[in-house]
Amino acid sequence: MKENLINRKQYKAVKKMDRQEMEVFLADIYKTGFEDGVDAGNKADFKIQLVEVLNNTKGIGPKLFDRILETAKEMGI
């Protein structure tokens, strides 16, 4: 989690919001978090599929398997 999620200007704007503005603001935050969660889930599914494909590929031993996964981690996969 980021250290500074909100700056002073945003904090003051939130303090001045009425109920309806706050609902819209929170719905937007929820939507953003939900989309981030979906993206994270898709990446996890891809990692599982990658591991299964590598395990079922002839000629890929433990050393090559580890090197491939390390390269994938460096790429952010």
C-alpha positions in Angstrom: 0.0 0.0 0.0 1.3 3.5 -0.8 2.4 5.7 2.0 0.6 8.9 0.9 -2.7 7.9 -0.6 -4.2 11.4 -0.3 -2.7 14.8 -0.4 -3.7 17.8 1.6 -5.8 19.3 -1.2 -7.8 16.1 -1.7 -8.3 15.8 2.1 -9.8 19.3 2.3 -12.1 18.5 -0.7 -13.3 15.3 1.0 -14.0 17.2 4.2 -16.3 19.7 2.3 -18.3 17.0 0.5 -21.9 16.4 1.1 -23.5 12.9 1.2 -24.1 12.6 -2.5 -20.6 13.8 -3.5 -19.1 11.4 -0.9 -21.1 8.5 -2.4 -19.8 9.3 -5.9 -16.2 9.6 -4.6 -16.4 6.3 -2.7 -18.0 4.5 -5.6 -15.1 5.7 -7.8 -12.6 4.4 -5.3 -14.4 1.1 -5.1 -14.5 0.7 -8.9 -10.8 1.5 -9.1 -10.0 -1.1 -6.4 -12.2 -3.7 -8.0 -10.5 -3.2 -11.4 -7.1 -3.5 -9.8 -8.2 -6.7 -8.1 -9.4 -8.2 -11.4 -6.1 -7.3 -13.1 -4.2 -9.0 -10.2 -6.4 -12.1 -10.6 -5.8 -12.3 -14.3 -2.0 -12.1 -13.7 -2.3 -14.9 -11.1 -4.2 -17.0 -13.6 -1.5 -16.4 -16.2 1.2 -17.4 -13.8 -0.6 -20.7 -13.0 -1.1 -21.4 -16.7 2.6 -20.6 -17.4 3.8 -23.0 -14.7 1.5 -25.8 -16.1 2.7 -25.2 -19.6 6.3 -25.3 -18.6 5.8 -28.4 -16.5 4.2 -30.2 -19.4 6.9 -29.1 -22.0 9.5 -31.8 -22.8 13.0 -30.6 -22.4 12.4 -28.0 -19.6 14.2 -29.2 -16.5 14.3 -27.7 -13.0 17.2 -25.3 -13.8 15.6 -23.9 -17.0 12.2 -23.8 -15.3 13.7 -21.6 -12.5 15.5 -19.3 -15.0 12.2 -18.8 -16.9 10.3 -18.0 -13.8 13.0 -15.6 -12.6 12.9 -13.8 -15.9 9.1 -13.6 -15.7 9.4 -12.0 -12.2 11.9 -9.4 -13.5 9.4 -8.5 -16.3 6.6 -8.1 -13.8 4.6 -11.1 -14.8 
